[in-house]
Amino acid sequence: MPAIVGAVKVITVSTSSIFNIGDVYSIAPRSTAKTYAGGGSFNTGRGIQIRLTNSKTQVTDTDKIDQPVH
């Protein structure tokens, strides 16, 4: 069934975004990325204290493909 869409105001769409209005069959990314990080890597805030000893991040990926890019 077709979608009926009213007024839409788009301020900005970044290069890594997907913008869709109405019916869609498939949405797939144009690029992918993997991020590996150890313990305490993405902490933010004031006065954070991290004490890690022997931190190790495993990066073995046996399936090779996580998201197909079309």
C-alpha angles and dihedrals in degrees: 000000000000118000121241110215126188128202116328127192116196115191099180141345118196124220093256096050135100119218118190133175121184130350120000132183100192137359118194131172124252093212139018137200138190124211123200118191137164129230115306094014101125100037115132133183143072123308098003113165119194121190112185127166121191097356113181130182117204112217101178111133113183100178094054095199120069101161123015114230117216 
